[in-house]
Amino acid sequence: MTLSFEPINLDRQKAYLEFLAKCPEPSSEYSFINLFAWQEAHGLEWAWTGPLVWIRQTRPETVYWAPMGHWDSVDWEEALGALEGPAEFSRIPEKLADIWRNAQGLSMELEEDRGQWDYLYSVPDLVALSGKKYHSKKNHLNRFKKSYPARYVPMDASNAKEALSLQESWCQWRDCESVETLAAENDGISKVLDRWDSLSNIMGGLIYVEDQLAAYTIGEAFLPHMMLIHFEKGSPDFHGSYQAVNQQFLENAGADFALVNREQDTGDEGLRKAKMSYHPVDFIKKFRASFSA
């Protein structure tokens, strides 16, 4: 069986979500919204077989991601044989790595990839920000509330594109055009905001100070117990805007979720420090893998 890959597109969103729902441990990059947002930047493609949807990136090099489906019911020796040769994998969640490690007949080398781990947080903890460990976060939030006449507004199809004004200003401030990853993120954000009403499970929030947009966040209802944050931007003109949009979005939209997934740090030490400062309660660990046919 030869895999036939095609670019990821909106037409098969519903069918893909059915495969995602069967997956024992989907991590953040396998959200359809993430695949859609980053499709062009990573050259993402998928191929559909009976039990699995295979995913691979083609930029800057060809690397396979974890196929989505019910991993426990797959004959992996047969399934990986469809690759017709050696293959490199990245972003492999720990549960699939364990399945591959224990599978009979597979020639697979696995290596932990700390930079791709997803950070998981308690929604109630990040709403309350109680206790000494959240003291500085609570101070920033309280300072924001006392300093600015702010209001929170849920993001929906009617106001989603209002976030573009802040995104454009943020990109000018950070000089997105000169940083490849920020330019790619900016393109992905624009794509998501433009097709808001076509994307399943999407959710978000806006914070205004009077009539000026101070912060926005874009997330989704990812799993029954877990929400996922994709993008979050705050204006440097308003001290504490990030803490405010983080807390307000979870307070207003997170009541039905125990956990929030805030994605990876990609090995960036500054980003890692920032993510650790919110005290994750768990991680989705991920691995790189090399398959020899």
N, C-alpha and C positions, 0 to 999 in steps of 0.2 A: 504494500500500500504506500503510495507516494502522497506526501502532504502538499496541498495546493494552497499557497498563501495569497492573501489579498489585503489591501489596506483596511484598517479598522474604520468602521463607518456607523452612522446612526441607524441604518436600516435593520441591523440585527441586534440592536440593543436589548430588546425584550428576550430574545432567545438566549443571548449571552448571560443575562441575569439569572436564567434558569440553571445554567451550568455553574455559575458562581454560587448559587444557593446550595448546591450539592457539595461544595468544596469544604473539607474539614477545617481548614485554617487559611482563609483568604487574607492576605495582607493588603495594605493600602493601595499599592500600585495596580492591583487587579480590579479596583473599582472601575466601572465603565466610564464614569466621569473623568477619572485620571487617564484612562486609555485614550479617551476622546480628546482631552486637553493636550496631551503630550504626543499625540499620533505623529504630527509632522516633525517635531523636534527630534524624536527618537526613530522616526521611520517605522512606526509600529505596524505589524501585520498579524493576521490570525489565519489559522487553518482549522477546519471543522472535520472531526471524525465522529464515529458513533459515540464513544464515551467521553471525549475530550475536546476542548477548544485549545489549540496550541497557539502560543504567543511568542513572537520574536521581535527584537529591535534590529534595524539595519543601519542605524547611524549611531556613533561614528564607525561601528563595526557590527557584524552580525553576531548576535548573542541571543540564545533562547531564554525565555522566562518560564516559570512553572506553568504547565498546562492546567486549565481549570476543568473541574469535574469531580466525580466521586472517586478519589484516589484509591480507596481501599478495595474497589471492585475492578481495578485495572491490572491486566497482565503486563507488567512494565517491561519485561524483556521483549515481548512482542510489540508493545507500543513504541518504545524507543527505537526499535528496528526500523520504523518508518522514516527515521532521520537519514538513513542510508549513509552512515559514516560517523566519524567522531563529531562531537558537538560540545560547545561551551554554554553553560547555563549561569544565570545570575538571578538574584532575588528569589531564591528558593526558600519558602517558609520551613521552619524546623520540622513540622510533622511530615512533610513530603521528603525532606532530607533523611529522616529516620526510616521512612518506608523504603527509600532507595538504598540506604545503608544496609538494611536487613533483607533486601530482596535477593533471591537466589538467581545466579546467572548474570548479574549485572557487573560490568566493569566500570565503576564509578568512583571518582575521587571527589571528596567534599571538603570545603574549607569555610570556616565561619567568616562572615562579612559584617563586622560591627557597624560600619557606616550605613548599612541598609536596614538596621533594626527599626521597627515601628515602636514609638513611645505610646504607652497606654496610661491613662490617668483616670482617677475616680471623678465622675461628674459631680456628685455631691460635694466632694472636697474642694473642687475648683470653683464651685458656686459660693460656698461658705467662706473659704479662705481663712479658716479658723486655726488658731494655734501659732506657736512661735515660728514654725518652719515657713509659714506663709506671711510672716509679719511685713516684710518689705513689699510684697505684692499687694497686700491690703492697704498699706500706706499710699502706694501709687494710685490705687483705685479710689481711695477716699479723697486724696488730693485732687484727682480729676473731677470727682463729683462736686467738691466744694468750690472748685475754681471755674467751672464752666456750666452754663445752663444747657445741659445735654439731654437728649432724648434718644431712646432706642426704637428702631422701626424694623420689623421683620422684612427680609428681602423676598420678593416674589417677582413674577413676570412683569408686573406693572412698574417696578422701580429698579430692577436689576441693573439696567444700563447706567443708572446714576453713579454706580461705583466706578465707571470708566473715568470720570473726571478726577477722582482721587488717584486712581491708578496712573493716569497720565502725569499728574503732578509728582507722585512718588517716583516714577521712572525718571523724570527730569532730575529730581534730587539725587537719586542713586546712579544716574547716568547708565541706564539699562542698555543703551545701544553699544556701549563699550564692553559689556560683560555678557558673554554668550548665554550663560544660564539664566540671567535675569531677563534678557531679551526673549528667550524661549518661554520663560514663565509668563511674561507679559502677553505674548501671542496666545498662550493657552488660556489665560484669564479672559482675554477679549473674546476668544472662541466660545467659552462657557457662558459668558454674560450674553453674548449674541444669540445663543440657542437655549437659553434658560428654560423656556417652556417645553422644549423637546427632551429634556434630560430627566430621567426617573429618579426619584428619591432626593432631589436636590433641595437644599435649604440654606438660609443665610441670614445675615443681619447687617443693619446700618446704624451708625451712631452719628447724630447731628449735634453740632453746637450752634444753636439758633438755626440759621439756614445753611451753614457750611458743613459739608460732610467731613467728619473727623476720623472715621474708621469704618472698615467693612470686613466681613468674613464670609467665606463660602464653604459650605460643608455638605454632608449628606447623611441620611439614615442608612448606614452601611449594612449593619446586621441587627437582628432584633434587640440585642443588648448593647450595641456599640454605634456611636456616631463617629463621623470622620471629618476632620478639618482639612480642606484642600489649600485654601489661600486665605491670607489674613494680612491686611495692611492698615497702618495707622499714620496719620499726619504728624510730622515732626513739630508742627505748630501747637500741638496740644499734648502737654506732658501727661503720660499715663493712658494714652489712647489705646495702646495694645492691651494693657491690663483691663481696660474698661470693656472693649469689644469681646475679649475672651470670656470675661465673667458674665457679661450681659447676654451674650448669645447662649451660653449654657444654661443660664437661669431661665431664659424665655423659651428655649427650644429643646432643652435636654432632659426634661422631667421623665421621659419614658426610657431613658438610657442609663445603664450603670457605668459605662466606660466611654471615654472619648479617645480616639486614635489621632495623634498629631504628627503622624508620618515620621520620616527619617531625619538624621542630621547630615547624611552624605559624607561623613568624615570631617566636617567643618568644626573645628574646635570651639569657635565662638557660638555656633548654633547648638553644639552639644551642651555647652555650659548653660545656655538659655533654656534648653529643654529639660535638663536635669534640675534646674532651679524651680521647676513646677512639681517636682517630686513624683516621677512616674511610679505607678504601682506594679507595672509589669511591662514586658516587651514581647513583640513577635520577633523572634530571632530569625535571621536569614543567612543563607549560605550561597557560595559559588560552587559550581560542580563541573567536572570534566567527564564526559562520557566517551568511552572507547567502544566502538561497535564490535 
